[in-house]
């Protein structure tokens, strides 16, 4: 990528103007597998690897070669869903999923730079299709209530966030 925003080297004290002065190289691979293990049991699994590096910076040439901030090398997820296709429980489905986010650096420069640890969450859900017009759904995100930290950054600051705690949502969907 060319034309990535960087601090303007002509900035005076307290100025935060940005110019297109950074270049980055992103290389990686992604895999996705979808399948029906047997009737009613489906799986989706994904994995991606990305190597993102700064290749040019007109303001801070010492960051060349550093990882791009907020880009984990590894991401992955898996979801298994079972749907009852006949019998008394026809219309009922349940799923469980896993999401993985690899570690990453929260800044590109070497000042106050640290590695944000990897994190993961488990999610689950259950749904019941009463008929073609009415669907009930209950989902739980982060059901193991993992306490994870992740970051966001601006030009001269970093923000730190905690993963949302266990959250339960229920929904009734009616189509007219």
C-alpha positions in Angstrom: 0.0 0.0 0.0 1.2 3.4 -0.9 0.0 6.8 0.3 -0.7 5.7 3.9 -1.1 8.6 6.3 2.0 9.7 8.3 2.8 12.7 10.4 3.8 15.7 8.4 7.5 16.3 8.9 6.9 20.0 8.7 4.5 20.0 11.7 5.2 22.6 14.4 4.8 22.0 18.1 1.2 20.9 18.8 0.3 20.4 15.1 -1.0 17.0 14.0 -1.2 17.4 10.2 -0.8 14.2 8.2 0.5 13.5 4.7 0.6 10.5 2.5 4.1 9.6 3.5 4.2 5.9 4.5 4.2 2.7 2.5 3.3 -0.8 3.8 3.6 -4.3 2.5 0.9 -6.8 3.3 1.3 -10.5 2.4 -0.7 -13.4 3.6 -2.9 -16.4 3.0 -6.5 -17.3 4.0 -8.2 -20.6 4.2 -11.9 -21.4 4.6 -13.5 -24.8 5.0 -17.3 -25.3 4.8 -18.9 -28.6 5.1 -21.8 -30.8 6.1 -20.4 -33.5 8.3 -23.7 -35.4 8.2 -27.2 -34.3 7.6 -28.0 -31.3 9.8 -24.5 -30.9 11.2 -22.5 -28.1 9.5 -19.1 -26.7 10.1 -17.3 -23.5 9.0 -13.6 -23.0 9.8 -11.4 -20.1 8.8 -7.7 -19.2 9.2 -5.7 -16.3 8.0 -2.0 -15.4 8.3 -0.8 -11.9 7.4 2.6 -10.3 7.5 2.3 -6.6 7.4 5.4 -4.5 7.5 6.2 -0.8 7.1 8.5 -0.3 4.1 8.8 3.5 4.0 8.1 6.4 6.3 9.1 10.0 5.5 8.8 11.2 9.1 10.1 8.3 11.2 12.5 6.2 9.0 13.4 4.2 12.1 10.0 2.4 11.9 10.8 0.8 8.5 10.8 -2.9 9.0 8.4 -2.8 12.0 5.0 -4.5 11.9 2.0 -2.4 11.0 0.1 -1.6 14.2 -3.1 -3.5 15.0 -2.5 -6.3 12.4 -2.3 -9.7 14.0 -0.3 -12.4 12.2 -3.0 -15.0 13.0 -6.8 -15.0 12.9 -9.1 -18.0 13.1 -12.6 -19.0 13.8 -14.7 -22.2 13.8 -18.5 -22.7 14.0 -20.4 -25.9 14.4 -24.2 -25.9 13.9 -26.7 -28.7 14.3 -30.2 -28.3 12.9 -33.0 -30.9 13.5 -34.5 -31.6 10.1 -37.4 -33.9 11.2 -39.3 -35.2 14.1 -40.6 -33.4 17.2 -37.6 -31.0 17.3 -37.8 -30.0 13.6 -37.0 -26.3 13.3 -34.6 -26.3 16.3 -30.9 -25.5 15.8 -28.0 -24.9 18.0 -24.5 -23.6 17.4 -21.2 -23.0 19.1 -18.3 -20.9 17.8 -14.7 -20.0 18.6 -12.9 -16.8 17.5 -9.1 -16.4 17.8 -7.2 -13.1 17.4 -3.4 -13.3 17.5 -1.1 -10.9 19.3 -0.1 -7.7 17.6 1.8 -4.5 18.3 -0.3 -1.5 19.3 2.0 1.1 17.8 4.4 1.1 14.8 7.1 3.3 16.5 9.4 2.0 19.2 8.3 4.5 21.8 6.0 2.8 24.3 5.4 -0.1 21.9 4.3 -3.4 23.3 2.7 -6.6 22.2 -1.1 -6.8 22.8 -1.7 -10.4 23.9 -3.7 -12.9 21.8 -7.3 -13.3 22.7 -10.2 -15.7 22.1 -13.9 -15.9 22.7 -16.6 -18.6 22.5 -20.1 -17.9 21.3 -23.2 -20.0 21.2 -26.8 -19.8 20.1 -30.0 -21.7 19.9 -32.9 -20.9 17.5 -36.3 -22.3 16.8 -38.3 -21.7 13.7 -41.9 -22.0 14.7 -43.1 -21.6 11.2 -41.9 -19.8 8.0 -43.0 -16.4 9.6 -41.8 -16.7 13.2 -38.3 -17.4 14.5 -37.0 -17.3 18.1 -33.3 -16.9 18.8 -31.1 -16.7 21.9 -27.4 -16.0 21.5 -24.6 -15.8 24.0 -21.4 -14.0 23.0 -18.2 -14.5 25.1 -20.0 -17.2 27.1 -16.8 -18.1 29.0 -16.6 -14.4 30.0 -13.0 -14.0 28.9 -11.4 -10.8 30.1 -9.3 -9.7 27.0 -7.7 -6.4 26.2 -7.3 -4.8 22.7 -6.3 -1.4 21.5 -7.0 1.3 19.0 -4.6 4.1 18.2 -4.6 7.6 16.9 -1.7 9.7 15.8 -0.3 10.4 19.2 -2.3 8.2 21.6 -3.5 4.7 22.2 -6.9 3.6 23.6 -7.3 0.4 25.4 -10.6 -1.6 25.5 -11.8 -4.7 27.3 -13.6 -7.4 25.4 -17.4 -7.2 26.0 -18.4 -9.4 28.9 -20.7 -12.4 28.5 -23.8 -11.1 26.7 -27.1 -12.8 26.2 -29.5 -11.6 23.5 -33.0 -12.9 22.7 -34.9 -12.1 19.6 -38.3 -12.8 18.1 -38.5 -12.3 14.4 -41.9 -12.1 12.7 -42.2 -11.7 9.0 -45.5 -10.3 7.5 
